Amino acid sequence: MANKRKLKQDINIVCADLFAECIAASLYGSEKDEDTVNGILTSIIVVHDDFIRRISHPEPGLPQKTYFTKLKVDFTKQATEIIDQINAMG
């Protein structure tokens, strides 16, 4: 298992890339719906904050490896959903 610092850095990088892709898709895409863009950007920020918080304060009672494996799977699922929203927007 990677340490918490590396995991937080990876989440920061992925969320920053998603944020940049959403902005680029809104600027260069054919559809200019500000509400959709704002909703996606807000969801990226919420996901980022949620997962950073979950790394800093793991649930008591669960084995560390199990907890962080589930956290990685959940983050990948959320990121994939956001990518699908960005692709549908452009």
N, C-alpha and C positions, 0 to 999 in steps of 0.2 A: 504494500500500500504506500502510495506517495504521502509525503507529509502534508499537513494542513496548508502550509504556505504555498506549496506547489499547486495544490488543488484550487486554492483561491486565485492564484495567478492564472490558471487555465480558464476558470470561470470568467475572470475579468477580460481575458483576451477574446473568448468566444462571444461574450455579450457586447464588447466594443465592436467586433467585426459585424455582428448582427445589426447593431445600431447604425453603423456606417452603410451597410448594404441597404437597410431600409431607407435611409436618407437618399442614397444614390438612386434607388428604384423610384422614389417619389419625384426626384428631380428629372430623371431621364426616361421614366416610364410614360406610357401613353395615357394612363388614367391619373387624374389629379384630384383625388379625394382626400382632403385634409383630415377628416374624421377617422378614416381608416388608418392613415399614417400615424396620427396621434395615438390611436388605440394600440397599434403595434409597438410604437416606441414606449408607451406606458407599460405594456406587458413585458417588454425586455427589461425595463428598470425594475419592475416588481419581481420578475424571475431572478434577476441578479441579486437583489437585496435578500430575497427569501433563501437562496442557496448559500450565500455568504453567511447569513445568520445561522443556517442549519449546520454549517461546518464549524462555526465558532461555539455552538451550544448543542452538542449531540444529545440524543435522547438517552436518558439513563435506563439501564436494564438490558440494552441490546449490546451484543458483542460489537466491538469497533469495526471489525472487518465487514460484518454483515451490514451494519449501518451505512458505512461509506460506499459499499458496493451498491446498495439500494439508492443512495444519494446520486451516484454517478448515472445509474440507469434512469432515474427520474429526470435528471438534468438533460440527458441526451434526448429523452422523449419530449420535454418542453422545448428544447432548442429546435428539434425537428418540426414541431408544430409551428413555431415562429417562422422557420424557413419556408414552410408551405404557405403561410399567410403572405410572406413577402413575395414569393413566386406568383401567387394568385393576384397580387396587387399589380404587378408589372406586366 
